[in-house]
Amino acid sequence: MKAFLAEKLAPAAADCLRAAGWEVVERTGLQGAELAAALAGCDALLVRGATKVTADVLRAANGLKAVARAGTGLDNVDVATAKELGIQVLNAPAANTISVAELTLGLLLALERQLVPAASDLRAGKWEKAKYSGRELNGKTLGLVGFGHIGRAVAMRARAFEMDVIATDPFIGTWPGEFGWVRETPLADMLPKVDYLSLHVPLTKDTRGLIGAAELARMKPDAVIVNCARGGIVDESALLAALTTGKLRGAALDVFATEPPGELPLLALPNVIATPHLGASTREAQDRAGVEAAQRVIAALKG
């Protein structure tokens, strides 16, 4: 068996494949026809989020049996075409859970305690203690849109801050018994109640634009929205309008509809904290994602 690693994965991923007797080819930065040509003779393709595994690539990659994303989402893989061609599509759904959950709470803390501007001022020699009065998370209501691996990890950490947690997830048939302390609440009912709304759903045709002008208008003017899931779930134009007109107090963003976002007006607002899609960017998450993706490929192609 031969695996093609199209992006930089943890060395343990390649080690895992070689230990199972696989040949491993590592070449990064390829897209389109170049990627398809490089896949000749390969049984599996392993990627992260930057490589676009399009229909054209899949159709041209003769003999490809599996595509694995070392991460959670599959929005960079044409899943429908892969299914049509009999190519298995795999991911590592739990690998990034802790890292994304920690970043979610980290962004909330940084926004509410104004850590970035305060640190910047201090570095510039300014002692602005009176200027940076913040807010506590304790006692506030956190609404989670999506209650899978990451949503549940965020809930557990929010509980440690003594927050009141409510959540919605239409794909959960039976609410998990161990999370009885998290109230299941439909999105429409959740919006007016929350102090913080945090998104943890994949980007699909159903979730694109899920939070738009109408949803933002239902939220409290003092509320904050957090998106460490996928760009495109929140309508960025509607969010900009809500933040600039005082209909929403703040936003913490790790993802954007277009990445990199370029000259995005949202990034210039003082009530926005933003990071460059760092959710899975920890050493531990990358190790887990690479190894889990490799293990799933090995298991899948054993039949």
C-alpha atoms as one frame of an Amber mdcrd trajectory, in Angstrom:
protein
   0.000   0.000   0.000   1.119   3.562  -0.734   0.026   6.737   1.046   0.469
  10.308  -0.169   0.759  12.993   2.533  -0.150  16.264   0.830   0.325  18.491
   3.873   2.677  18.643   6.822   1.403  16.128   9.366   2.939  15.050  12.649
   5.878  12.672  12.019   4.020  10.057  14.033   1.450   9.783  11.213   4.057
   8.652   8.669   5.644   6.409  11.314   2.281   4.750  11.917   1.823   4.021
   8.215   5.374   2.710   7.750   5.011   0.460  10.792   2.010  -1.122   9.051
   4.147  -1.789   5.968   3.000   1.163   3.872   5.146   3.213   1.506   4.816
   6.915   2.332   5.289   9.854  -0.047   5.330  13.364   1.467   4.927  16.356
  -0.877   3.207  19.552   0.194   1.732  22.523  -1.633   0.188  20.633  -4.573
  -3.259  21.460  -5.927  -5.347  20.584  -8.965  -3.687  18.767 -11.847  -0.314
  18.644 -10.083  -1.875  16.876  -7.122  -3.775  14.453  -9.336  -0.611  13.539
 -11.252   1.336  13.010  -8.022  -1.319  10.584  -6.779  -0.588   8.045  -9.511
  -0.178   4.632  -7.882  -1.277   5.831  -4.454  -3.931   4.030  -2.442  -4.604
   6.775   0.092  -4.374  10.559   0.314  -3.953  12.277   3.686  -4.616  16.023
   3.973  -5.381  18.732   6.484  -7.515  21.732   5.493  -5.500  23.522   2.819
  -5.478  20.876   0.076  -8.586  21.000  -2.106  -9.597  17.451  -2.981 -11.889
  18.397  -5.853 -13.965  16.266  -8.202 -11.335  16.727 -10.915  -8.558  15.525
  -8.608 -10.563  12.492  -7.521 -11.531  11.514 -11.068  -7.942  11.829 -12.289
  -6.403   9.921  -9.385  -6.715   6.421 -10.775  -6.533   3.739  -8.092  -7.137
   6.012  -5.117  -9.103   4.118  -2.478  -9.280   6.523   0.480  -8.979  10.197
   1.399  -8.376  11.049   5.053  -8.603  14.493   6.611  -6.375  14.913   9.669
  -9.018  16.983  11.416 -12.762  17.237  11.910 -14.451  18.886   8.914 -14.574
  17.602   5.350 -15.392  20.853   3.548 -12.178  20.669   1.471 -13.102  17.222
   0.091 -15.738  16.592  -2.583 -17.447  13.842  -0.620 -20.211  13.266  -3.163
 -17.756  12.569  -5.985 -15.668  10.327  -3.748 -18.761   8.298  -2.885 -19.660
   8.042  -6.573 -16.168   6.712  -7.332 -16.125   4.292  -4.405 -13.380   6.225
  -2.583 -13.695   6.119   1.183 -13.612   9.494   2.953 -12.343   9.494   6.539
 -11.521  12.069   9.179 -10.292  12.363  12.765 -13.402  13.676  14.510 -12.105
  13.769  18.078  -8.492  14.809  17.516  -8.994  18.580  17.777 -11.633  18.530
  20.501  -9.586  19.731  23.458  -7.627  22.321  21.504 -10.738  23.936  20.008
 -12.574  23.860  23.335  -9.662  25.526  25.116  -9.373  28.181  22.400 -13.106
  28.926  22.677 -12.805  29.707  26.379  -9.469  31.432  25.825 -10.971  33.839
  23.296 -13.896  34.573  25.609 -11.556  35.346  28.495  -9.298  37.479  26.311
 -12.256  39.465  24.979 -13.929  39.997  28.343 -10.714  40.964  30.153  -9.406
  43.010  27.182  -6.122  41.151  27.406  -4.812  42.007  23.932  -5.069  45.826
  24.123  -4.032  45.836  27.794  -0.890  43.820  27.049  -0.158  45.993  24.006
  -0.416  49.177  26.055   1.807  47.796  28.788   4.401  46.751  26.232   4.334
  50.352  24.969   5.063  51.616  28.484   1.490  52.615  29.387  -0.004  51.651
  32.749  -3.735  51.759  31.922  -5.171  49.851  34.854  -8.343  51.958  35.146
  -9.018  51.748  31.402  -9.391  47.973  31.227 -12.319  47.009  33.402 -13.566
  43.573  32.342 -16.387  41.123  32.962 -16.591  37.696  34.591 -17.852  34.552
  32.890 -19.197  33.264  36.204 -22.990  33.108  36.297 -23.450  33.957  32.621
 -25.463  31.858  30.154 -23.562  30.114  27.375 -25.477  28.806  24.382 -23.853
  26.063  22.314 -24.960  25.490  18.724 -23.768  21.944  18.114 -23.264  19.455
  20.931 -20.875  16.890  19.544 -17.321  16.232  20.751 -16.278  19.894  20.838
 -19.558  21.316  22.125 -19.483  18.886  25.044 -15.847  19.701  25.838 -16.696
  23.421  25.866 -19.660  22.725  28.159 -17.458  20.889  30.667 -14.962  23.749
  30.781 -17.723  26.342  31.034 -19.139  24.425  33.983 -15.828  24.916  35.771
 -16.419  28.668  35.378 -19.879  28.153  36.934 -21.653  29.221  33.766 -25.211
  28.186  32.924 -24.992  26.085  29.744 -27.747  25.450  27.204 -27.322  23.721
  23.858 -29.015  22.710  20.625 -28.176  19.919  18.202 -30.828  18.506  15.836
 -28.651  15.470  15.052 -28.705  14.080  18.597 -31.537  11.608  18.930 -31.284
  11.014  22.675 -29.731  13.727  24.823 -26.615  12.334  26.557 -27.464  11.398
  30.135 -24.130  12.554  31.533 -24.964  16.068  30.321 -28.333  16.337  32.025
 -27.141  19.634  33.509 -27.042  21.139  29.975 -30.559  22.175  28.953 -31.546
  21.232  25.403 -32.958  24.420  23.878 -34.022  25.117  20.269 -31.973  27.811
  18.549 -34.896  30.232  18.252 -35.505  30.011  22.005 -31.810  30.151  22.822
 -30.936  33.368  21.021 -32.688  35.870  23.357 -31.426  34.101  26.496 -27.686
  33.813  26.032 -24.873  36.084  27.131 -22.517  34.115  24.858 -23.374  32.136
  21.729 -20.694  29.644  20.649 -20.832  27.721  17.371 -19.677  24.103  17.032
 -21.254  22.752  13.831 -19.725  21.822  10.462 -20.210  24.020   7.401 -22.930
  22.431   5.253 -25.701  23.710   2.996 -27.915  23.736   6.099 -25.515  25.642
   8.358 -24.170  28.178   5.849 -25.520  31.547   6.994 -27.153  29.878  10.015
 -26.549  33.027  12.046 -27.666  35.953   9.927 -29.306  39.340  10.459 -32.581
  37.855  11.756 -30.822  35.638  14.307 -28.496  38.403  15.493 -31.484  40.712
  15.948 -33.005  38.214  18.384 -29.937  38.277  20.628 -29.448  40.638  23.559
 -27.492  43.810  22.655 -25.111  42.881  25.482 -24.391  39.424  24.041 -21.189
  38.091  22.447 -20.825  35.553  19.627 -17.928  33.092  19.343 -17.069  31.154
  16.190 -14.288  28.575  16.357 -16.112  26.219  13.969 -16.157  27.265  10.308
 -16.333  30.531   8.419 -19.602  30.972   6.556 -21.811  29.819   9.433 -22.115
  33.469  10.489 -23.097  36.097   7.916 -20.100  38.431   8.242 -21.911  41.457
   6.766 -24.778  41.039   9.224 -22.314  40.586  12.091 -20.456  43.765  11.103
 -23.734  45.714  11.068 -24.790  44.348  14.470 -21.431  45.161  16.075 -21.193
  48.682  14.650 -24.764  49.684  15.507 -24.689  48.408  19.086 -27.084  45.501
  18.484 -24.348  43.095  19.635 -21.574  43.810  22.135 -18.715  41.723  20.814
 -17.395  38.814  18.771 -14.529  36.332  19.074 -13.610  34.791  15.721 -11.128
  32.118  14.714 -12.603  31.353  11.283 -13.741  33.362   8.271 -15.767  32.884
   5.089 -12.587  33.469   3.071  -9.234  32.488   4.537  -7.036  34.448   4.740
  -9.746  37.134   5.072  -7.719  40.042   3.677  -8.958  43.562   4.479 -12.014
  42.464   6.413 -13.766  45.394   8.171 -14.645  43.158  11.128 -10.964  42.930
  12.034 -10.728  46.682  12.596 -13.450  46.785  15.264 -12.347  47.256  18.894
 -15.069  44.855  20.111 -13.737  41.971  18.018 -10.907  39.602  18.889  -9.749
  37.448  15.993  -7.179  34.722  15.399  -6.018  33.000  12.155  -7.868  29.657
  12.417  -5.823  28.394  15.357  -8.407  25.940  16.702  -6.394  22.813  15.939
  -2.994  24.482  16.093  -1.508  22.759  19.102   1.216  20.133  19.101  -1.048
  17.675  20.863  -3.958  18.110  18.439  -1.740  17.752  15.389  -0.170  14.579
  16.757  -3.583  13.086  17.513  -5.076  14.126  14.165  -2.236  12.717  12.073
  -2.077   9.412  13.917  -5.866   8.988  14.008  -6.141   9.693  10.262  -3.344
   7.206   9.515  -4.904   4.536  11.728  -8.301   4.967  10.086  -6.773   4.639
   6.608  -4.938   1.467   7.596  -8.071  -0.048   9.123 -10.295   0.946   6.188
  -8.067  -0.504   3.525  -7.658  -3.769   5.375 -11.293  -4.235   4.378
